[in-house]
Amino acid sequence: MAELLEEQRESWGTRGGFILAAIGSAVGLGNLWGFPYKLYSYGGGAFLIPYIIALFVVGIPIMILEFSIGHYTQRAAPDAFKRGHKRFEMVGWWGIGLAFVIVTYYPVILAYCFSFLWYSIVGIFTGGKLPWAGEGIEGVENAKRFFNEKYLGKVDIEDARFYLGSIRWNIVWPLVITWTAMYFCIFRGVRLVGKIVWLTVPLPWLMLLILTVR
């Protein structure tokens, strides 16, 4: 029975698909908006020195170690670490727990992106005026006001501890679309994911390049 399960175990279709999936899981929103902010706040170029040292001394070796353990054992994270020592099993469960936390809030951020994509498309066909448009500081304040008041529906209440608010359908429907898209990306296993990442991983960087050139 064990040999049969071994034969049926899924694997990545191509090496490139695995590499792109690994990049997609390692590079997130923190790299796009968190890293530039921290770089500016902590001394610019001086911040890069400890960052690069930590990257090569800690980050890359641990990443290679994690990939090597998975490749060698061909098991899920808890079982893979357990093969080293039974007490290490919690390390694998810790990683799964972190992944669970990430997938609870990332779809919400993606839903925000779908919403603002829709607002932008509608703005094109309504005179090209976006509801948060403005010049300089005015544009920043307009964006904050639109996101907090119009989109999230925040209200000023003295004691808001027990105030649950109302259902924001402008967030619910994009979130449903996001969950549906995620399901169709993973329901056939890692081989389908290995094909989808060829589009989803390079696309954000291409869009950032277009915005930078503009």
Protein Blocks (a to p, Z undefined) as FASTA:
>chain_A
ZZmmmmmpccdfbfklmmmmmmmmmpcfklmmmmmmmmmmnopjmmmmmmmmmmmmmmmm
mmmmmmmmmmmnopafklmmmmmpmklmmmmmmmmmmmmmmmmmmmmmmmmmmmmmmmmm
mmmmnoopafkbcehjllmmmmmmmmmmmmnopacdfblmlmgbjadfklmmmmmmmmmm
mmmmmmnojklmmmmmmmmmmmmmmmmmmmmmZZ
